[in-house]
């Protein structure tokens, strides 16, 4: 039996939820954005009226106000967005036990087994759209296809109550003419490399000899070739299945430009403490430490180092972070955003492989210290116990890193 896969996208998710809570916002140009004074001042989502002023997601509040001086900015309420998107996904679960989230506002559904009750994929998609609109006043776009990749492509093609069906009969006409950058998991860098090889459309990628992509792009290239041809067979996870965590990390756009190693070090202590704490909460430890940097010219890059002994202690992660920073950045151009993440995750079974440089007693003391700090912060707030060094520049370190934590599920790669 051919699979029936839906991909849903809650259009302008944050903005629609704010409009649902306060219907008068539907009648004025409105956007959800961060705090300008803390340099998190970018547009996260906008409503339809703001869109008519060419307000763009990701641009600064200053740029947005220049286009639309009367723009109303609503600060984000992440816990509410999480609550309402889960309520909407509960509607999806009425039609299938296979509902797999892809971020906060997107999800795949495998409704193959539901077709006997509710009809074909398009009929089910219409039912879901109608039910979500009636219950929440929120519109969603849905792509219908025979695999996850094409279903997502379909939902990306339309907005509001849009619905696109991509079938085995029409995908060459609908998908193959699209720019190669439209294919899931092809970012700017990969698209540039493909274009350098003369590959501009998904169809051109699909028609390549099977060995070309693996030869030039490795395993990732082979997977992308599979996606382009519509051969993706990855299942939609069941609602009861949790995607394994791939990495745990945190990043921050600083309130001012980071002009020195010492300033970056202060922020990295806050971020790394948060990441180590989440590793312990998740019962995990990891051995691949990633550093991410973005300078004031908006150029981003990452560096990583694999360590022998997996860890979930800040005091063991920080020396690696600082070593990577010192080796790979000279601060000739100030930094704007910095981040740290840990991958190579495994279950923390309490076992430590001892070596000449590891003192078991010292490590146990450090673990007790960091777990005690966790307990105090969880009960009384992050700011109640901090390193003395955090007081050296409170403007830089005055943020709660747990508020915007990032936990990445396993992707195809």
C-alpha positions in Angstrom: 0.0 0.0 0.0 1.3 3.4 -0.9 2.0 5.6 2.1 0.0 8.8 2.7 2.1 11.4 4.4 1.0 14.8 5.5 3.3 17.7 6.5 1.6 20.6 8.4 3.0 24.0 9.0 1.4 26.5 11.3 1.7 29.7 9.3 3.5 32.6 11.1 3.1 30.5 14.2 4.0 33.0 17.0 2.0 35.9 15.4 -1.1 33.7 14.9 -1.0 32.6 18.5 -0.7 36.2 19.7 -3.7 37.1 17.4 -5.7 34.2 18.8 -5.1 35.6 22.4 -5.8 39.2 21.4 -8.0 39.3 18.2 -7.6 43.1 17.8 -4.0 42.4 16.7 -5.4 41.0 13.5 -6.4 44.6 12.5 -3.0 46.3 12.9 0.5 45.6 11.6 2.1 43.4 14.3 5.2 41.3 14.7 6.7 39.1 17.4 10.2 40.3 18.2 12.9 40.2 20.9 14.1 43.0 23.1 16.0 45.7 21.2 17.9 46.9 24.2 19.3 43.4 24.7 20.3 43.0 21.1 17.8 40.2 20.6 15.8 42.7 18.6 14.9 40.8 15.5 11.5 39.9 13.9 10.5 36.3 14.8 7.1 36.3 13.1 4.8 38.8 11.5 1.1 39.0 10.7 -0.4 39.6 7.3 -0.8 43.3 7.7 2.9 43.6 8.6 3.8 41.6 5.6 2.2 44.2 3.3 4.9 46.6 4.6 7.5 44.0 3.5 8.5 43.2 7.0 10.8 40.2 7.0 11.4 37.5 9.5 15.0 37.8 10.8 15.5 41.5 10.2 16.2 43.9 13.0 13.5 45.8 14.8 15.2 49.0 13.6 14.8 47.9 9.9 11.2 46.9 10.6 10.3 50.2 12.2 11.8 52.1 9.2 9.4 50.3 6.9 6.4 50.6 9.2 6.7 53.2 12.0 3.3 52.1 13.4 4.4 48.5 13.8 3.3 46.9 17.1 5.9 44.6 18.6 4.9 41.8 20.9 7.6 40.2 23.0 7.6 36.4 22.6 5.8 34.0 25.1 7.6 30.8 24.4 5.8 28.7 27.0 2.4 29.7 25.5 3.6 28.9 22.0 4.7 25.4 23.2 1.4 24.9 24.9 -0.8 25.9 22.0 1.2 24.0 19.3 0.9 20.9 21.4 -2.8 21.4 21.6 -2.9 21.7 17.8 -0.8 18.5 17.4 -3.4 16.8 19.6 -5.8 17.4 16.8 -3.4 15.7 14.4 -3.3 12.7 16.8 -7.0 12.3 16.4 -6.3 11.1 12.9 -3.1 9.1 13.4 -0.8 7.7 16.1 2.2 8.6 13.9 2.7 12.3 14.4 6.3 13.5 14.4 7.2 17.0 15.3 9.7 19.0 13.2 10.3 22.0 15.3 7.6 23.8 17.2 5.2 24.6 14.4 5.7 21.8 11.9 4.8 18.1 12.0 4.6 15.0 9.8 1.6 12.6 10.0 1.3 9.2 8.5 -2.4 8.7 7.8 -2.1 5.6 5.6 -4.1 3.5 8.1 -6.7 6.3 8.5 -7.8 6.4 4.9 -10.4 3.7 5.4 -12.2 5.9 8.0 -11.6 9.4 6.6 -10.9 9.1 2.9 -7.8 10.0 0.9 -4.9 12.2 2.0 -6.4 15.5 0.6 -9.7 14.8 2.4 -8.0 14.1 5.7 -5.8 17.3 5.3 -9.0 19.4 4.7 -10.6 17.9 7.8 -7.5 18.8 9.9 -7.3 22.3 8.6 -11.0 22.9 9.3 -10.8 21.5 12.8 -7.8 23.6 13.7 -9.4 26.7 12.3 -12.6 26.1 14.2 -10.9 25.3 17.5 -8.1 27.8 17.5 -8.8 30.3 14.7 -5.4 29.4 13.3 -4.6 28.5 9.7 -2.2 25.7 8.7 -0.8 24.8 5.3 -0.5 21.1 4.5 1.5 19.1 1.9 0.3 15.6 1.0 2.6 13.1 -0.6 3.9 9.6 -0.6 7.1 10.4 1.4 8.2 12.9 4.1 10.5 15.0 1.9 7.9 15.8 -0.8 5.2 16.3 1.8 7.3 19.1 3.4 8.0 20.6 0.0 4.3 20.7 -0.6 3.5 22.6 2.6 6.3 25.0 1.8 4.7 25.9 -1.5 1.6 27.5 0.1 0.5 29.5 3.1 -2.7 30.0 5.1 -5.2 27.2 4.3 -3.1 26.1 1.4 -2.9 22.4 0.4 -0.7 20.8 -2.2 -0.6 17.2 -3.2 2.6 15.8 -4.7 2.0 12.4 -6.2 4.1 9.8 -8.1 2.3 11.0 -11.2 3.1 14.7 -10.9 6.3 15.1 -8.8 8.5 15.5 -11.8 6.4 18.4 -13.0 6.0 20.0 -9.5 9.3 19.2 -7.7 12.0 18.9 -10.3 11.9 22.4 -11.6 12.4 23.9 -8.1 15.8 25.4 -7.1 18.0 22.8 -5.5 18.0 24.9 -2.3 14.3 24.1 -1.8 15.2 20.5 -0.9 15.2 19.7 2.8 18.7 19.8 4.4 20.3 21.6 1.5 21.6 24.8 3.1 23.3 27.8 1.5 26.8 26.2 1.6 25.6 22.9 0.0 23.5 24.7 -2.6 26.6 26.8 -3.6 28.7 23.7 -4.0 26.0 22.1 -6.1 25.7 25.2 -8.3 29.4 25.2 -8.8 29.0 21.7 -10.3 26.3 23.0 -12.6 23.4 21.6 -10.6 20.7 24.3 -10.1 17.4 22.4 -9.9 16.1 19.4 -7.9 15.6 17.6 -11.3 19.2 18.1 -12.3 20.2 16.6 -8.9 17.9 13.7 -9.4 19.2 12.9 -12.9 22.8 12.7 -11.9 24.5 9.2 -12.1 24.1 7.4 -8.8 27.8 7.6 -7.9 28.3 11.3 -8.6 26.8 12.7 -5.3 28.5 10.1 -3.1 31.8 10.7 -4.8 31.6 14.5 -4.4 29.5 14.9 -1.2 29.9 11.6 0.6 27.0 9.9 2.4 25.1 13.2 2.6 25.2 13.5 -1.2 23.8 10.0 -1.5 20.9 10.8 0.8 20.1 14.0 -1.1 20.1 12.1 -4.4 17.6 9.8 -2.8 15.4 12.7 -1.6 15.4 14.3 -5.1 14.2 11.2 -6.7 11.3 10.6 -4.3 12.9 7.5 -2.8 12.8 8.6 0.8 11.3 5.8 2.9 12.0 7.1 6.4 9.0 6.4 8.7 7.0 8.9 10.6 7.7 8.3 14.3 4.9 7.2 16.5 3.5 9.7 19.0 4.8 7.5 21.8 8.3 7.5 20.4 10.8 10.2 21.4 13.5 11.2 19.0 16.9 10.6 20.5 18.8 13.7 21.4 21.7 14.4 19.0 23.3 17.4 20.8 22.7 19.8 23.6 23.8 23.4 23.2 23.2 27.0 23.8 24.0 30.3 22.1 23.5 33.9 22.8 23.6 37.2 20.9 25.4 39.5 23.3 24.0 42.8 24.4 27.1 44.5 23.0 29.9 43.5 20.6 32.4 41.0 22.1 35.8 42.6 21.5 38.2 40.4 23.5 38.9 36.9 24.6 38.2 37.8 28.2 34.7 39.0 27.4 33.9 35.9 25.4 35.2 33.8 28.3 32.7 35.3 30.7 29.8 34.5 28.4 31.1 31.0 27.6 31.1 30.2 31.3 27.4 31.0 31.6 26.6 29.0 28.4 28.8 26.0 29.3 27.4 25.8 32.8 23.9 25.6 31.3 24.9 23.0 28.7 26.6 20.8 31.4 23.5 21.1 33.6 21.2 19.9 30.8 23.5 17.0 30.1 23.2 15.9 33.7 19.4 16.5 33.8 19.2 14.3 30.7 21.4 11.6 32.1 23.9 12.1 29.3 27.5 12.9 28.7 29.3 13.7 25.5 32.8 13.9 24.0 32.5 16.2 21.0 32.6 19.9 21.9 31.4 22.4 19.3 32.2 26.1 19.3 30.1 28.4 17.1 30.9 32.1 16.4 29.3 34.9 14.4 31.1 38.2 14.0 29.8 41.7 13.4 30.2 41.2 9.6 27.6 38.4 10.0 30.2 35.7 9.0 29.6 32.5 11.0 31.8 29.5 11.5 32.2 26.5 13.8 35.1 24.5 15.3 35.0 21.3 17.2 37.2 19.0 19.2 36.7 15.3 20.2 38.0 14.5 23.7 38.8 11.0 25.0 36.7 11.0 28.1 32.9 11.8 27.7 31.9 14.4 30.3 29.0 16.5 31.6 31.0 18.8 33.8 31.5 22.5 33.0 35.0 22.4 34.5 36.0 19.7 31.9 34.3 21.3 29.0 35.5 24.9 29.5 39.2 24.3 28.9 38.4 22.8 25.5 36.1 25.7 24.7 38.7 28.3 25.6 41.4 26.4 23.7 39.3 26.3 20.6 38.5 30.0 20.9 42.1 31.0 21.5 43.4 29.0 18.5 40.8 30.0 16.0 39.8 33.6 16.7 41.9 36.7 17.0 39.1 39.3 17.7 40.3 41.6 14.9 36.5 41.7 14.1 34.3 41.7 17.2 31.9 38.8 17.8 28.1 39.2 18.0 26.9 35.7 18.7 28.6 32.8 20.4 27.5 29.3 21.2 28.6 25.9 22.5 27.1 22.5 22.1 28.0 18.9 23.0 27.4 15.9 20.8 28.7 12.3 20.7 26.2 11.7 23.4 25.8 8.5 25.4 24.1 7.5 28.6 25.8 8.5 31.8 26.4 5.2 33.6 28.6 6.7 36.2 31.6 4.8 34.9 34.8 6.9 34.5 37.8 5.5 32.6 40.7 6.6 34.9 44.0 7.8 33.6 47.2 9.5 35.0 45.6 12.9 34.7 42.2 12.2 36.3 41.7 12.2 40.0 38.5 10.2 40.9 38.1 12.1 44.2 38.6 15.5 42.5 36.1 14.7 39.9 33.5 13.5 42.4 33.9 16.7 44.4 33.4 18.7 41.2 30.3 16.7 40.3 28.8 17.3 43.8 29.6 21.1 43.5 27.9 21.4 40.0 24.9 19.3 41.1 24.5 21.5 44.2 24.5 24.6 42.0 21.9 22.9 39.8 19.7 22.3 42.8 20.0 25.9 44.1 19.2 27.4 40.6 16.3 25.1 40.0 14.7 26.1 43.3 15.6 29.7 43.7 16.6 30.9 40.2 19.7 31.0 38.0 20.9 34.3 39.4 21.0 33.1 43.0 24.4 31.5 42.7 27.0 32.6 40.3 30.8 32.7 39.8 32.5 35.8 41.1 33.8 36.4 37.5 30.2 37.0 36.4 30.3 40.3 38.3 33.2 41.6 36.2 30.8 42.6 33.4 27.2 42.1 34.4 26.0 43.7 31.3 27.4 40.7 29.3 26.5 38.0 31.8 23.0 39.1 32.9 21.0 36.5 31.1 19.4 33.2 32.0 20.8 30.6 29.6 18.1 28.0 30.4 15.4 30.2 28.9 16.5 29.7 25.3 18.0 26.2 25.5 18.3 24.1 22.3 18.0 20.4 22.2 18.5 19.0 18.7 16.8 15.7 17.6 18.5 13.3 15.3 18.2 14.3 11.7 18.7 12.3 8.6 22.4 13.1 8.9 
